[in-house]
Amino acid sequence: MYNIIADLHTHTLASTHAYSTVQEMVNSAREKGLAALAVTDHARAMPGSPGPWFFTSLREIPLLYRGVLLLAGMETNVLDLNGTLDINDDELNKLDWVVASIHNLGLEGLKNPTVEKCTQLWLNIAHDPGVNVIGHSGSPEFKYDYETVIPEFGRCHKLVEINSHSFDVRAANIPNCREIALCCKKHGVPILVSSDAHFETGIKDHASALRMLEEIDFPEELIVNADLNRLIDYLCAHTRVLRNRKNAEEILRSLRNA
């Protein structure tokens, strides 16, 4: 029912709990027919995260690499119930793509969450211009008011992630993932389907998420990474990845000829 053409939340060995190089991830993406890949290693609050120069130097890697559009990204951590993120301006100015996620790291600022506090947290992040993707937000510990927040994600052009990895490692999140998808469907809010791959074989492993989306008859046109033109339109409008539409068309031609 769906043809995912880009995997936009993945990790390399720079995260130290992932095990493939950028080159290996790109090769896997190309072999599996993907047009685009985002490398989104963990920001500094995550144990074992890359060193301070890693993210500001990521653009050393070509934007078009081995026939794959390669986005230089980060999965930033929510640090507190105000929605503070562990990304600085130097990093933000050098990156193409930012995923904002809550990880259970025992952070003092995330103690004693309530639905009301988590609702405000995500509303604050919705209005953060540096964020592109709302990462795996289905944790029952950090439940928020979907009816309040998800339409705001849509208004602020944040892509709501349906993380296929959550179906394997975050079983408690699965009912909320379904609720989130249904709310996105109801309000016409675009989503992103991601593998959250930590090894090259996990690239394009979206099966669990796609099964759930098929069960609820989720509209294909709301999945940004199910169509190359749709993805390019988002990148042109809401990121600095592509300089202009002419640049985007050149990239499109290159990808189609790869």
Summary of the structure (lengths in Angstrom):
residues: 258
radius of gyration: 16.9
end to end distance: 24.6
largest distance: 52.4
contacts: 880
relative contact order: 0.16
helix: 45%
strand: 17%
